[in-house]
Amino acid sequence: MILVECNHSMLYYQKKHIVNASIQKGKKLKKLIYYISGHGYGHATRSIEVIKKLIAADPHLFVHIRTDAPGWFFKLNLTKNYEVHRCKIDVGAVQRTSFFVDKQATLQQLERLLKEQNKLVEREVDFAGQVKAQLIVADVPFLAFEIAHRLHVPGIAIANFSWDWIYDSFVDVLPGFSQPIERIRSAYRKADLLLRLPMHGDLDVFPHSKDIPLIARGAVRTKEDVRRALGIRPTDKHLLALVAFRAEDLANVDLTPLNRSESVRYVTLGLANAPAPCLNISPDFMYFPDLVNACDVVISKPGYSLNSEIIANRTPLLYTPRPDFVECDVLIQGLERFAVAQALDREAFLAGSWEVPLMALTSPARVQSWPDVEMGGAATAAAEILQWAT
């Protein structure tokens, strides 16, 4: 993997032979640009799964990833035929924690982005010309479809929500979102195809869509192997609960009840002051789906990435809702349909009153009630995308 800043794209020409060493000589290389929103992990995790399937299906395909998501995330999950160019062409939502959106800051950043739209599109069109891109895929920065339209190449979206739908829920608070939303919709209407994921919002802005199954990451190591790596003995009978929150999300949570738990052992991620009985590990200690699979239950908030991974690994989820996010209701409906999950109200979450609902959620009657869910979304998406690649 080569990480390239957007304004240093010529480095691509100096380094590409290293990345492409395994590609057979004499074969025409297909070039694809994949734009990925850096907001959250869901866009990146599912994009990586699609890219894996694309490269497996066509080893003569090379993917240029354009994103402001962390470069290490791709390095840990992809091995060949790709290059990450760190750049920002969308805003997402500005958040201080996973529970609240700074709507004013989001609007200000969005307005700055749109003010620079022509310059950004010109830059990306120039880059696409340099690398001779034949196709653009996006999850789901709206400017990607302006770029594809200018290039006269197909533009394919993969999404469970679009940014116009997210921002539309902010208009009552900040009417200034109205004009940017119309510009965003104008760009999305230029997409040739939307591959629409389950747990989706209103995506009618896209003129052509096709439903695909869930894109999700399953475990690659056994539960026993992961628990051994965590130092947990086979004789340990504690319920193992993964606390899938960032440190800032837990800043106002009373974690002292975790010290008193006799039935539950908690796994926390990168907490500077984790309660002593907790098994506190670095967030990048291991492949996250392996950790989800190894635990008996997860406590977190609804999100596409988290939802899909607890569904894929059949690990129950105790969640606290995020009322500041319009997609939260859709994601909760997905949990009710596809998963074993239970809500924990805000007061109980902040009080650290987790043990009783965790035990109830993992009762034999609950954990045996998983529905069958089709998980082949990445392969389906890759097959659709390759039909557009010439």
N, C-alpha and C positions, 0 to 999 in steps of 0.2 A: 504494500500500500504506500502511495505517495500522497502526502497532504500538501496541497498547493493553495496559496492565497489567491483570491480572484484577480488581483492586479499583478500577479506574476505568472500568468498562464503559460508563458514561453517555457517555463520549467518543465512543462509536460513533454515538450519535444526532446528535452535532454534526458528525461528519466523513463520514458514509456517503454523502452526496450527491456528494462529490468522487470517491469510489471508483466510484460507480454512474452516472456521468455518461453513459456510452455505452448504458445500458439504455433501451429504448424505453418511452415513456409508455403507460399504459393496460394494461400487462402485469403479471400477478401475479408477484411475485418469490418464488421458492422459496428457502428458507433451510436450509442444511446446516451442522452442526458437525462438524469433522474434528479428532479428538484424535490427536496424534502424539507418540510417545515421543521424548525428547531424547537418548536413549542412542545414541551413534554417529551415522553419517550415513545408514545404510541405510533407516531408517524415514522420514526426511525426504525423501531423494531419490526414493524410489518413490512417496511420497504426493504429491509435487509433480507427478510424471508423471500420476498419476490425476486430480488436480485440473485439470491442463491439459486433459485429455480430457473431463472433466465440463463445464467451461465452454465448450469448443468445441462440444460436443454440444447444450448448452442454455444460450444466452447470458443467460437469465433466471434462472439459478441463482447464488446468492451463497454463498460458503463462508467460514465463520468458523473459522479455524485456532487451536486451543488447544494450546499446546506450550511447552516450555522449550528447544527447539532455537533456535539463533541466528537472530534476525530477519532479518539481512542475507542469509541463505541463501535465504529466500523472496523477498526483494526482487530478488535477482539472477535468479530463475528464473520468477517469475509477474508478470503485468502488469495484470490487471484482475479485478474481481468477487470480491475476497477481502479479508480483514482478519486480521492476526495479533494474537492476544491472548496475551501471554507469561504462562504459568502452569504450575505443576507439579502433575500429578495421578498421576504414577508415579515410581518410583525407578530402575528399570533396574538396572545394576550399577555400583558405585563402583570406579573404576579409577584408578591412578596412571599406568599405561602401557597400551598395547594388549595386553600379554601376561599381566597378572595382575589378578585381581579381589580387592579388599579385602572379603572375605566378611563379616567382623564389622561393618564400617561399613555395608555393604549391608543387613544384618539390622537394625541400629539405625535406619537411615533408613526401612526398610520398616515397622518397628513404630511409628515416629512417624507415618507416613502413615496407617496403619490406625487408630491412635488418633484421628486427625482425620477419619476417613472420613465420618461422618455430616455433619460441618460442610462438608467439601469437596463432597459430593453435593448438599447443600442449596444451596450457592453456585452450583453448575453448573446445577441445576434452575432456579434463579431467573434466571440468565443466559439459559438456553434459552427461558424464558417471555418475557423481555424482547424477544428477537430473533425470537420465534415460529418456532423451529426445528422442522422437519418430519421430520428424519432425523439420525441420528448415525452417523458412520463412525469407526473407530479402528484405528490401527496402532501398538501394540496395547495401550494402557493399559486395565487391567481395569475400573477404575471407570467407564469410559465406558458399560459395559453396565448397571451399576447406575443410572446417570443415565437412559439410554434406557428402562429398565424403569419407573422412577418417572414418566417423562413419557408413557408409553404410545405411544412412537414407535419405529420400527424401529431396531435397533442392528446394524451390519454391521462385521465384523472383516476386516482384510487382514493376513496374517501368514505368515511361514515358521517362526516359533516363538512360543510363549507364555511368559509370565514364570513360570508355575507349573512348566513343564518345565525352565527354566533353574535356578530355585531348588531344584528337587528334587535336582539333582546336588550341592547344597551340604549336604544334610541329614546325610550321614555325618560331615561335619566339624563342623557346627553344627546339632544337633537342633532348636534354636529356630526353624528355618525351617518346621517341620511345620505349626504352626497357621496362620501367614500363608498358606501354600500352599493350605490348605483354603478360606480366605476368598477367595483369588484365584480358585480354581476355581468357587466359588459364583457369582462375578460373571460369569466367562466363559460359564457355562452359560445365562446370560440373553440371550446374543447370538442374534439371529434367523438370522444367516448368517455363515459364515466363507468368505472367498475365499482359498483355500489356494495359496500360491506354491510353485514348485519349490524344491528344496534345503531341505526343511522337516523339523522334528522331529516329535515325537508331539503331535498337536493333537486327540486324541480327546475332550478336555474340551468342545469345541464340539459342540452337538447336531446341527447341520446345516452341512455344508460342501460347497463346490464347488471343484474344481481349476481354476486359471487359468494361462495361460502366464507366462513370465518378464516381470517389469517391469524395464526397463533403459533407460538413457540412452545414445543414440548421439551421435556427433559431428555438429556442424552446419557446421564449417569443414573445408576440405580439409587433408590432411597437409602439403602444400606451403605453404599459407597460414600454418599454425601454425608450421612450422619457420622461415619467413621472419620471423614476429613474434618468435621466440626468437633471431634473429640467426644462424641456422645456414645456411651456404651450401649450395647444391645439390651442390657438388663434395665436400662433407664425407662421407667414407666410413665414419666411426665408427658402430658400433652405438649407437643412442640408447636409454638405459635410464632409465626413470622410477623414482626411489626414493620410493615412496608411503608414507612414514612420517612421523610427527610428530617434532619435535626430541627430545622426552623418550623416544621409542622407540629412538632411536639413541644415547642418552647413554652406553651401555656398549659400543658397537660401535667397533671399530678401523677407522677410515675411511682410514687412511694408504695401504692398497693401491690406493685409487681414484686416488691421485696417480701411481701407476706404470703405470696402464693405457694400453696403446697401441692397443687395439682398441675400447674402450668409452668413450663419453662419457656421464656421468651428469647427470640433471636432478634436483636436490634442491629441497625445498619449505621455505623459511623457516628454514634452518639458520644460526645466528649464526656458526658456525665451519666452514663448508663447505670441503672441500678445494679448493685453487685451481683445478684443472682442471674442477671441476663447474660446471654452469650452475645457479646457485641463484636461484630465483624465489619471489615471494610466493605463498602457497597460493591466494589469490584473483586471481592474475594473469590467469587465463583460465578459461573453462568447462572443468571437469575432464575430461569425456569427450573434448573436442577434444585435450587433452594426451595422454590415453591413446592415442587413435587416431594421433597424430603420432609417438609413440615406437615403437621396434621391440619393446620388451619392458618389462614392469613387474616390479619387485621389491617385495613387500609381504607382508601376512599375509591369510589367508582372512577374508572378510567379505561379507555379502550385496551391499552396494553395489559394492565392488571387484570381486567375482566377476561380477556382472551386467554391469558396464561393460567388463571385458576380454572377456567373451563377446560382447557387442553389437558391439564394435569389432575383434574378432579379433586382439587383442594378447596374446601369450603372457605367462604369469605365472610367475615364480620366487618361491615362497612359503616362509616359515618358519612351521611350525605353532604353534598356541596351546593347549597342553595344559590350561590352566586354564579353558577354555571348552568346555562340553559340545557346543555347536553346531559346533565346529571339525571334528569327524569328518564331520558331515552336509555341511558346506560343501566339504570336501575330496572327498567322494564326488561332489558336484556338479561340481567342477572336472574330475574324472576322466571324468565323463560328457559334459560340455558344452564343455570347453575344451582348450587346449594349455597344460599347466602341469606344473611339476616342483617337488618338495620340496627344501628346503635345510635340513640339520640345524642345530640351535641353535649348535653349536660353530663351524661354517663361517660362519654368519651373523654371529656376534659377532666373528669374526676378519676380516671383510670379504673373505672368499674367495669372491667372487661371479663373477669374470670367466669362468672356465672353464665353470661350469654355465650362465651366460647365453649363451655362444657355442654350447653344445650345444643349448640349448633353441630357439635361433633358426636351427638348421640347416634347409636347404630341405625335408628329409624331415619335420621336425616341423611347420613352419608351413603345410604343405599338407594337414594332417590334421584340419582343423576340421570338426566335425559341423554339420549344419544344426539350428538351434534356433529354435523359435517365440518371437517377441519381443512379441507383441501383448497382453501382460497388462494394460497400462494401459487400453487401449481396451475390453478384455473386462470389466475391473473397473468402469469407468465405465458401461458398458451395464447391468450387473447392478444397480449402485447406483441408476441412474435409474429402473429398474423399481419401486423401492421409494419413490421420491419422489412425493408427491402434490401 
